[in-house]
Amino acid sequence: MNTHDLISAARKQKRAALDELAGKQLLAAHGVAVPKSVIVPGAAEVASAFAGLRPPLAVKVMSPDILHKSDAGGVRVNLKTAGEVEDAIRKMMQQPAIAAARIDGFLIEEMAPAGQEMVVGGLRDAQFGPLVMVGLGGIFVEVLADVAFRICPVTRLDAEEMLDELRGAAILKGARGGKPVSREAIIDTLLKVGGENGLLMRHADDIRETDINPLIVSATGAVAVDARFILT
């Protein structure tokens, strides 16, 4: 399925947003690394799917009625055995918000290696068209709003300047005893999302809002752990 088919399929189902699997397929098609994953209908199918995955694993509910999975009790992490995954799914199905929702299945995926949480996003502005954003994750984006924007398409120089503008930029270099992470991996992600042939340019008429949060960045690369795409 090509990337336009992913969006067409969501529209045919009258969805306002891509589900997480489709969003990650969209990212992967544009060269952004995503975790290895599988979808199961419920706990009974976990054992057959578990063999192809490497723990620790995360489990997330898939539902067109649930936009914020964590708030609904639909995310569990650091699961190491098939039994733990099965138990997590059963407990999710007992959560009121999940029990009342339409369920497409449960996404089981390998957890990304430890690293710095970043946020890469985008939106379609009525005046300027697609914009791309980057920021440090956690408190930096939630409380301090430490982010930088550019009009698409961005160049490598634009991406470098965006990182330099962040008040927490020193953290990427290993400030206060932290481990330095790959600026190049972040720049590469920004170009794949907001560059000349990037996702936001190729789907400028289809995507209203993009949120890759978090993008986990290590010394050697970056992995998009969660992705949300709101359609126009």
C-alpha positions in Angstrom: 0.0 0.0 0.0 1.5 3.4 -1.0 1.2 6.4 1.3 -1.7 8.0 -0.5 -3.6 4.7 -0.2 -3.1 4.8 3.6 -4.8 8.2 3.8 -7.5 7.1 1.3 -8.3 4.1 3.4 -8.8 6.2 6.5 -11.1 8.6 4.6 -13.2 5.7 3.4 -13.6 4.6 7.0 -14.6 8.2 7.8 -11.7 8.7 10.2 -10.4 12.1 11.1 -7.0 10.7 11.8 -4.7 7.9 10.9 -4.5 5.1 13.5 -1.0 4.6 15.0 -0.1 1.7 12.7 -1.0 3.6 9.6 0.8 6.6 10.9 4.0 4.6 11.5 3.7 3.0 8.0 3.5 6.5 6.6 6.7 7.5 8.5 8.5 4.3 7.5 7.6 4.9 3.8 9.4 8.3 4.1 12.5 6.7 5.7 11.8 7.5 9.4 12.6 4.6 11.7 9.7 3.0 13.7 9.6 0.1 16.1 8.9 -3.4 14.9 5.3 -4.2 15.7 2.3 -6.4 15.2 -1.5 -6.0 15.8 -3.5 -8.7 17.6 -7.3 -8.7 18.1 -7.0 -9.6 21.8 -5.2 -11.5 24.5 -5.8 -15.0 22.9 -3.7 -14.2 19.9 -0.6 -12.9 21.8 1.3 -16.2 22.0 1.4 -16.7 18.2 2.6 -13.1 17.6 5.1 -12.9 20.5 7.8 -15.1 18.9 8.7 -12.5 16.3 9.3 -9.7 18.7 12.2 -8.8 21.0 11.3 -7.7 24.6 10.9 -5.4 26.3 7.6 -4.6 24.6 4.9 -1.9 24.7 1.2 -2.6 24.2 -1.2 0.1 23.0 -5.0 0.0 22.4 -6.1 0.8 18.8 -9.4 2.6 18.6 -10.9 5.3 16.4 -12.7 6.6 19.5 -9.5 7.0 21.6 -7.1 9.7 20.6 -5.1 9.9 23.8 -4.4 6.3 24.7 -2.5 6.9 27.9 -5.4 8.9 29.4 -7.7 6.0 28.7 -5.4 3.5 30.3 -4.5 2.0 27.0 -0.7 1.9 27.2 1.6 -0.5 29.0 5.4 -0.7 28.7 8.4 -2.8 29.7 6.5 -6.1 29.2 8.9 -9.0 29.0 6.8 -12.2 28.5 3.8 -13.3 26.5 1.9 -13.7 29.8 2.6 -10.1 30.8 1.3 -8.9 27.4 -1.8 -11.0 27.7 -2.5 -9.7 31.2 -2.0 -6.1 30.1 -4.5 -6.5 27.3 -7.1 -8.0 29.6 -6.7 -5.2 32.1 -7.0 -2.6 29.3 -10.3 -4.1 28.2 -11.6 -3.5 31.7 -10.9 0.2 31.6 -14.2 2.1 31.2 -13.1 4.3 28.3 -11.8 1.3 26.4 -14.7 -1.0 27.2 -17.1 1.7 25.8 -15.0 2.2 22.6 -14.7 0.5 19.2 -11.5 -1.5 19.3 -9.5 -2.3 16.2 -7.0 -4.4 18.1 -3.9 -4.0 20.2 -0.5 -2.9 18.9 2.4 -4.8 20.4 5.8 -3.3 19.6 9.4 -3.4 20.5 10.5 -0.6 22.8 13.2 1.8 21.5 16.6 1.9 23.1 17.0 4.6 25.8 17.7 8.1 24.6 16.6 11.7 24.6 13.0 12.3 24.0 12.3 14.8 21.2 9.1 16.0 19.5 8.9 16.5 15.8 5.6 17.9 14.5 3.9 19.9 11.8 0.8 21.7 10.8 -0.9 23.2 7.8 -1.1 27.0 8.2 -3.8 28.8 6.2 -1.3 31.5 5.1 2.1 29.7 4.9 1.1 26.1 4.1 3.0 23.3 5.8 5.2 24.1 8.8 7.5 21.8 10.6 8.4 21.9 14.3 11.1 20.4 16.6 11.5 20.5 20.4 12.9 18.6 23.3 10.4 16.3 24.9 8.9 16.1 28.4 8.9 19.3 30.5 10.6 21.2 27.7 7.7 21.0 25.4 4.9 20.6 27.9 5.8 23.5 30.3 8.5 25.6 28.6 7.2 25.3 25.1 10.9 25.1 23.9 10.2 24.5 20.2 11.3 25.9 16.9 9.3 26.2 13.7 10.1 26.7 10.0 8.1 26.9 6.8 8.4 23.8 4.6 10.4 22.8 2.7 13.3 23.0 5.1 16.9 22.6 4.2 19.7 21.0 6.2 20.8 24.5 7.3 17.2 25.3 8.4 17.2 22.0 10.5 20.5 22.8 12.1 19.4 26.3 13.0 16.1 25.0 14.5 18.1 22.8 16.9 20.5 25.7 17.8 17.4 27.9 18.7 16.2 25.5 21.4 16.9 26.7 24.9 17.7 23.2 25.9 20.1 22.6 23.0 23.0 21.9 25.3 21.3 18.7 26.5 21.8 17.2 23.0 25.5 17.5 23.6 25.5 15.8 26.9 25.1 18.7 29.4 25.0 17.9 33.2 26.4 14.4 32.8 23.9 13.2 30.2 24.9 11.2 27.2 25.2 13.1 23.9 22.8 12.1 21.2 23.0 12.3 17.4 22.1 15.7 16.0 22.4 14.2 12.6 19.6 11.7 13.3 17.3 14.6 14.4 18.3 16.7 11.3 17.7 13.6 9.1 14.2 13.2 10.6 13.3 16.8 10.1 14.3 16.6 6.4 12.3 13.4 5.9 9.3 15.1 7.5 9.6 18.7 6.3 12.2 18.7 3.5 11.6 19.2 -0.2 10.5 15.6 -0.7 9.3 15.1 2.8 6.1 13.8 4.2 4.5 17.2 4.9 5.2 18.5 1.4 4.1 15.3 -0.4 0.8 15.2 1.6 0.3 19.0 2.0 -3.4 18.7 1.0 -4.1 15.7 3.3 -2.5 16.4 6.6 -3.7 19.1 9.0 -1.5 18.2 12.0 1.4 15.9 12.7 2.8 14.9 16.0 5.7 12.5 16.5 6.0 12.4 20.2 8.3 11.0 21.4 11.1 10.6 18.9 13.7 8.7 20.9 17.2 9.8 19.9 20.3 7.9 20.9 24.0 8.4 20.0 23.4 6.3 16.9 19.9 7.1 15.6 16.3 8.1 16.1 13.1 6.1 16.4 9.5 7.4 16.2 7.8 5.7 19.1 4.4 7.4 18.8 2.9 9.2 15.8 -0.4 11.1 15.3 -1.7 12.4 12.0 -4.8 14.5 11.8 -6.3 14.7 8.3 -7.8 17.8 6.6 
